[in-house]
Amino acid sequence: MANTPQAKKRARQNETRFTVNKARRSRIRTYLRKVEEAIASGDQTAAAAALKDAQPELMRGVTKGVVHKNTASRKISRLSARVKALG
């Protein structure tokens, strides 16, 4: 357990960051799931729209430090290729 005031404060900050980052990760996963479902349904216009909504959300995760930049780029690239293949 934290003893010094600084360590106690860091523990509080870590807990807050954890909950915020958890919410951000969940939000990103929701957007990605919507794209996956649209691809599975075979509707290219819906999949493209879902991907267009998901891209800024993923990149926001990058700027907030929740997702690595290359990971986000890879996910966007693979999803866009799958959406393009539907057409």
Buried (B, 14 or more C-beta within 10 A) or exposed (E): EEEEEEEEEEEEEEEEEEEEBEEBBEBBEEBBEBBBEBBEEEBBEBBBBBBEEBBEBBBBBBEEEBBEEEEBBEBBEEBBEBBEEBE
